[in-house]
Amino acid sequence: RSFSESMSSLRPGKPWGTKLSSAGLVYCHLGTQVLAQLLAQPEDSPTVTALYDQLYEDLVQEIDAIDNGVALGEGQPCRALSTTLSARVGRLNPRWNDPHPDPQVG
């Protein structure tokens, strides 16, 4: 309960102050390594840095906020809610009316 680290507290220079969830903490520490390996580029490359920031901004930060009970805010939302985690997982399932669903394809 006393954990209150955010991306900006662990990675100075990053603007996000949302308290990290376990997913955000793992992403904070290992995200650049994974992306660099997938892209076959150095961790400090501009591409890896840009993708790391964009993924946090559009996906992981939302998971952090939901996990920590951060409200969207009253009036002007403090973050954009582009979808829900349940909807994202649901898109991995085959369509209900697919005559030949392939469980390996979502």
Beta strands, then each sheet from edge to edge (+ up, - down):
end
